Amino acid sequence: MEKYIEKLQYIHRNPVKRDLVPKPEDYRWSSFNHYATGEPGPIEIESEWTHHRRERTNQPMTSL
């Protein structure tokens, strides 16, 4: 689990490190806001929140 968190932090901090945005939550295509709040972003990702949301609504995961 530690490596998973380490990789998420790297991914979320990369747009800031590359001077694309001042904060991770400002990068539109980042999953940062989803992991921080559980709110869906422009790209659906599998997470505890999306799994439970689909279970409650009986909706399958959308495919690309």
ABEGO torsion letter per residue (X at the ends): XAAAAAAAAAAAAAAAAAGABABAAABAABAAAAAAAGBBBABBBBBAAAAAAAAAAGBBBBBX
